[in-house]
Amino acid sequence: MNDIDGVLAMRRALTLSYHPADFDAHPDWAERAASVLANMIAGPTHRIVVADSGTGGVVGCGTARLDVRLPWPGGSATTGEIADMWVDPAARGHGVARAMIDDLVAWCRERGARAVTLHSTPAATGFYERVGFHVGVPSATSERFPQMWLDF
Ligand SMILES: CC(C)(COP(=O)(O)OP(=O)(O)OC[C@H]1O[C@@H](n2cnc3c(N)ncnc32)[C@H](O)[C@@H]1OP(=O)(O)O)[C@@H](O)C(=O)NCCC(=O)NCCS
């Protein structure tokens, strides 16, 4: 299995861990996802990490996305967002996810991010707290300027 197929398999397992998505009803999913992943890998605003099993497969993955903003005077407005963290059940509890998130956070930080955000699955909140994240709004800015959405 190559890295792209490995990441897609883990994305599928992650989705099914919290949502009964019907992948079989959407056979085009893998092709569409592979295309998006290839663009993420090729571009400067995403980083994809994979954890090698040591025997040719991947046992973990995670992504980071930079949300690049014009800076404030004296400060950065760029943030990072982490997503799609997954470690195969047999490989859990050995620091694989910590190593991946350390890499992703460092990558965001080196590119000027002032903070890193993510949406945790309920099961992973304890892990993220363990590696330094906290639940809540990232800064006073978010309290003064509420986030708004336009759904399509
Ligand atoms: C959450 C997940 C990525 C953790 O992977 P992992 O490789 O087992 O984590 P690590 O071994 O690197 O753990 C790092 C630390 O977090 C702790 N930890 C790991 N999972 C935890 C959990 N669910 N709750 C509380 N603490 C946890 C570990 O004990 C370890 O602590 P230590 O450094 O003090 O020993 C993995 O369980 C997983 O893939 N879960 C299902 C997918 C998921 O929910 N992903 C998150 C999507 S947002």
Ligand as a Chemical Component Dictionary entry (heavy atoms), coordinates in Angstrom:
data_LIG
# 
_chem_comp.id                   LIG 
_chem_comp.type                 NON-POLYMER 
_chem_comp.pdbx_formal_charge   0 
_chem_comp.three_letter_code    LIG 
# 
loop_
_chem_comp_atom.comp_id 
_chem_comp_atom.atom_id 
_chem_comp_atom.alt_atom_id 
_chem_comp_atom.type_symbol 
_chem_comp_atom.charge 
_chem_comp_atom.model_Cartn_x 
_chem_comp_atom.model_Cartn_y 
_chem_comp_atom.model_Cartn_z 
_chem_comp_atom.pdbx_ordinal 
LIG C1  C1  C 0 -5.951  9.790  19.604 1  
LIG C2  C2  C 0 -4.866  8.957  18.915 2  
LIG C3  C3  C 0 -4.413  9.681  17.626 3  
LIG C4  C4  C 0 -3.665  8.840  19.888 4  
LIG O1  O1  O 0 -2.638  8.073  19.243 5  
LIG P1  P1  P 0 -1.440  7.365  20.069 6  
LIG O2  O2  O 0 -0.326  7.105  19.109 7  
LIG O3  O3  O 0 -1.963  6.209  20.823 8  
LIG O4  O4  O 0 -1.037  8.505  21.118 9  
LIG P2  P2  P 0 0.405   8.617  21.848 10 
LIG O5  O5  O 0 0.875   7.244  22.177 11 
LIG O6  O6  O 0 1.305   9.476  21.031 12 
LIG O7  O7  O 0 -0.019  9.357  23.186 13 
LIG C5  C5  C 0 0.623   10.550 23.642 14 
LIG C6  C6  C 0 0.157   10.821 25.055 15 
LIG O8  O8  O 0 -1.284  11.010 25.063 16 
LIG C7  C7  C 0 -1.892  10.049 25.920 17 
LIG N1  N1  N 0 -3.133  9.629  25.243 18 
LIG C8  C8  C 0 -3.256  8.976  24.081 19 
LIG N2  N2  N 0 -4.556  8.801  23.765 20 
LIG C9  C9  C 0 -5.258  9.330  24.783 21 
LIG C10 C10 C 0 -6.659  9.460  25.049 22 
LIG N3  N3  N 0 -7.590  9.002  24.189 23 
LIG N4  N4  N 0 -7.034  10.087 26.186 24 
LIG C11 C11 C 0 -6.108  10.553 27.059 25 
LIG N5  N5  N 0 -4.758  10.483 26.841 26 
LIG C12 C12 C 0 -4.358  9.866  25.723 27 
LIG C13 C13 C 0 -0.902  8.903  26.049 28 
LIG O9  O9  O 0 -1.077  8.199  27.268 29 
LIG C14 C14 C 0 0.424   9.645  26.007 30 
LIG O10 O10 O 0 0.713   10.199 27.267 31 
LIG P3  P3  P 0 2.261   10.227 27.807 32 
LIG O11 O11 O 0 3.073   10.908 26.737 33 
LIG O12 O12 O 0 2.172   10.964 29.076 34 
LIG O13 O13 O 0 2.654   8.786  27.973 35 
LIG C15 C15 C 0 -5.362  7.522  18.590 36 
LIG O14 O14 O 0 -5.922  6.957  19.760 37 
LIG C16 C16 C 0 -6.408  7.475  17.499 38 
LIG O15 O15 O 0 -6.078  7.346  16.323 39 
LIG N6  N6  N 0 -7.697  7.558  17.884 40 
LIG C17 C17 C 0 -8.816  7.421  16.936 41 
LIG C18 C18 C 0 -8.863  8.543  15.918 42 
LIG C19 C19 C 0 -9.137  9.907  16.525 43 
LIG O16 O16 O 0 -10.034 10.091 17.326 44 
LIG N7  N7  N 0 -8.321  10.871 16.059 45 
LIG C20 C20 C 0 -8.466  12.244 16.407 46 
LIG C21 C21 C 0 -9.156  12.957 15.287 47 
LIG S1  S1  S 0 -9.439  14.655 15.723 48 
# 
loop_
_chem_comp_bond.comp_id 
_chem_comp_bond.atom_id_1 
_chem_comp_bond.atom_id_2 
_chem_comp_bond.value_order 
_chem_comp_bond.pdbx_ordinal 
LIG C1  C2  SING 1  
LIG C2  C3  SING 2  
LIG C2  C4  SING 3  
LIG C2  C15 SING 4  
LIG C4  O1  SING 5  
LIG O1  P1  SING 6  
LIG P1  O2  DOUB 7  
LIG P1  O3  SING 8  
LIG P1  O4  SING 9  
LIG O4  P2  SING 10 
LIG P2  O5  DOUB 11 
LIG P2  O6  SING 12 
LIG P2  O7  SING 13 
LIG O7  C5  SING 14 
LIG C5  C6  SING 15 
LIG C6  O8  SING 16 
LIG C6  C14 SING 17 
LIG O8  C7  SING 18 
LIG C7  N1  SING 19 
LIG C7  C13 SING 20 
LIG N1  C8  SING 21 
LIG N1  C12 SING 22 
LIG C8  N2  DOUB 23 
LIG N2  C9  SING 24 
LIG C9  C10 SING 25 
LIG C9  C12 DOUB 26 
LIG C10 N3  SING 27 
LIG C10 N4  DOUB 28 
LIG N4  C11 SING 29 
LIG C11 N5  DOUB 30 
LIG N5  C12 SING 31 
LIG C13 O9  SING 32 
LIG C13 C14 SING 33 
LIG C14 O10 SING 34 
LIG O10 P3  SING 35 
LIG P3  O11 DOUB 36 
LIG P3  O12 SING 37 
LIG P3  O13 SING 38 
LIG C15 O14 SING 39 
LIG C15 C16 SING 40 
LIG C16 O15 DOUB 41 
LIG C16 N6  SING 42 
LIG N6  C17 SING 43 
LIG C17 C18 SING 44 
LIG C18 C19 SING 45 
LIG C19 O16 DOUB 46 
LIG C19 N7  SING 47 
LIG N7  C20 SING 48 
LIG C20 C21 SING 49 
LIG C21 S1  SING 50 
# 
